[in-house]
Amino acid sequence: MGYRAYQYRLYPNARQAHDLLNLLAVARHCYNMCLDLWRYVYVTEKRRPTSQEFEVMRKGYKKTIPAAKHVHSHVFQGLAKRAEEAFQGFFRRVKVGEKSGYPRYKSADRFHSIEFKQFGTGVAIDGRRVRISGVGRVRVRWHRALEGTIKTAEILHKAGQWFVVFTCEVPDKPELPKTGQAIGLDLGVASLVTTSDGDKVDHPQFYRKSQKKLRILNRALARKKQGGKNRRKAKRRLQCHHHHVKNQRRDYAHKLSYTLVKHYDLIALEQLKVKNMVRNKHLSKSILDAGWSTFTTLLTNKAVEAGRQVLFVNPAYTSKTCSSCGALFEDLTLADRWVECRCGLSLDRDHNAAKNILNQALPLWDAEVRQNVAGSQDASVPQKPPALDVGSVTSSSTVGHPNLPISYSIIRN
């Protein structure tokens, strides 16, 4: 058994939207009070607050604040849990010597969700709608079928839009049939992905392509008066466009990761430290726009469910090492996009790195699968790689790949 989250768009009417905003405001105030309780108890008594102390605070808050009268108790319990997790994370970071990040109060712009820990009490499905305690029956766009047993529900508010997220317990799905194929991936900024087969997936550059419109929206926001209604509208338009760019990037990563998991038993990547890499002021925008962390997370999750292997190797010298003889290119710089070796190797720099990544991962691959790749007679394992070749084209030609979603293009060097 495993868990999967399903997110659906909510369409509340004007009264329901007002009630949802009030619910979010009450939850935010209560969360800040939970932080206060944690701070007071720890400073005065050097211990964590008990559940009874949170319960006393909840009852007093509901009696004092009229808007909190109809808020479900599960909302308050979830807020107490979030406050505890915030302080536990703070203590953990202090212990290991990381940047501590003391838990801070949440303003209206920094608090966007409330959780119901048990489905069926505070949140329930009522016909084609979702019934939310204190709000009523809200219209939902059911764009996909729910699977499994719903355990928890969460209400989200993002860029003026409302969503409900159901966490479901789902049975394990059968693994995908073995293909016996392995591939190495080199993540980059010139091309989003370069494979060990020599294929390149273009960098979509969603943020860069949206910069012109974002610049206009930012300027419009800057001209509005602080605290005015028009400023709130301009801010919402800017939020919606950033949300759109985020959805574009995530959708692209979903489709690309699905295609790779479908065709390969082993996928090897570099263990990149993106947090350190974005300190480079010349590459930080392109790195963040590529969404490497999102892509690797989705790829790993899909691989676990499909019974595939994703291996992360040490990125040191993957670009500066010859994938054929192992010689080191000591004078190679970022400006050099093509490598040539005395052994006769002549490859694109990223292609060479992808082959090195695969070479490092193959010894760590499961022995049973390696045997199939080496020439097993198992009829269920095809001996030819999936059709990823797009033919003989020049480096400037772009061809839609038959095995990738239509939004992708592959450049074959």
ABEGO torsion letter per residue (X at the ends): XBBBBBBBBBBBBAAAAAAAAAAAAAAAAAAAAAAAAAAAAAAAAGBBBBAAAAAAAAAAAAAABAAAAABBAAAAAAAAAAAAAAAAAAAAAAAAGBBAGBBBBBBAAABABBBBABBGAABBBBEABBBBBGAEBBBBBBABBBBEBBABBBBBBBGGBBBBBBBBBBBBBBBBBBAGBBBBBBBBAABABBBAAGBBBBBAGAAAAAAAAAAAAAAAAAABBBGBAAAAAAAAAAAAAAAAAAAAAAAAAAAAAAAAAAABABBBBBBBBAAAAAABAAAAAAAAAAGAAAAAAAAAAAAAAAGBBBBBBBABGAAABBAAAGBBBAABBAABABBBBAAGBBBBAAAAAAAAAAAAAAAABBAAAAAAAAGBABAABBABBBBABAEBBBAABBBBBAABBAABBBBBX
